[in-house]
């Protein structure tokens, strides 16, 4: 499926809001969840920059599209690694990962 990169910036803002809601749903954010959120936010920031750069000339080249897809893959991969780092994959971490996977796939 081809991504609509012009609306991508709105999707980034939306997923950031969703992640905050998921993480705070139980009234607490553990150190592990915070570490996971920090990693995701750093990677989303990098992704946002790629999208902004690509949109400067209103043309998304094949190379830019690949870089953006690679960045999305990195977000999911890094988040999964962080979540599994302590050997304890909590329900909250799973929901955060599912949220970011849904974002990356849409």
KADAPE-V632198 format. One record per residue. SS is DSSP state (@ for helix, = for strand, . for the rest). NEAR is the number of other ideal C-beta (glycine too) atoms within 8 Angstrom. D_CENTER is the distance of its C-alpha to the mean C-alpha in whole Angstrom. Layout:
# KADAPE-V632198
SS | NEAR | D_CENTER
SS | NEAR | D_CENTER
This chain:
# KADAPE-V632198
. | 3 | 18
. | 3 | 18
. | 7 | 15
. | 6 | 16
. | 10 | 15
. | 6 | 17
. | 7 | 15
@ | 10 | 12
@ | 10 | 12
@ | 7 | 13
@ | 10 | 10
@ | 12 | 8
@ | 8 | 10
@ | 8 | 11
@ | 12 | 7
@ | 10 | 8
@ | 8 | 11
@ | 10 | 11
@ | 14 | 9
@ | 9 | 12
@ | 8 | 14
@ | 11 | 13
@ | 12 | 14
@ | 9 | 17
. | 8 | 18
. | 5 | 21
. | 4 | 22
. | 5 | 21
. | 7 | 18
. | 8 | 19
@ | 5 | 19
@ | 12 | 17
@ | 13 | 14
@ | 10 | 14
@ | 9 | 14
@ | 13 | 11
@ | 13 | 9
@ | 8 | 11
@ | 11 | 9
@ | 14 | 5
@ | 10 | 7
@ | 8 | 9
@ | 13 | 7
@ | 12 | 5
@ | 8 | 9
@ | 9 | 10
@ | 13 | 8
@ | 10 | 10
@ | 8 | 13
@ | 12 | 13
@ | 13 | 13
@ | 9 | 16
@ | 8 | 18
@ | 13 | 18
@ | 10 | 19
. | 6 | 22
. | 4 | 24
. | 4 | 23
. | 4 | 23
. | 8 | 20
. | 7 | 22
@ | 5 | 21
@ | 6 | 20
@ | 11 | 18
@ | 11 | 16
@ | 8 | 16
@ | 10 | 15
@ | 15 | 12
@ | 8 | 12
@ | 8 | 12
@ | 12 | 9
@ | 11 | 7
@ | 9 | 9
@ | 9 | 9
@ | 14 | 5
@ | 12 | 7
@ | 8 | 10
@ | 11 | 10
@ | 15 | 8
@ | 9 | 11
@ | 8 | 14
@ | 10 | 13
@ | 13 | 14
@ | 8 | 17
. | 7 | 18
. | 5 | 21
. | 4 | 22
. | 5 | 21
. | 6 | 18
. | 9 | 18
@ | 5 | 18
@ | 12 | 15
@ | 12 | 13
@ | 10 | 14
@ | 10 | 13
@ | 17 | 9
@ | 12 | 9
@ | 8 | 10
@ | 12 | 8
@ | 14 | 5
@ | 9 | 8
@ | 8 | 9
@ | 11 | 7
@ | 10 | 7
@ | 5 | 10
. | 6 | 11
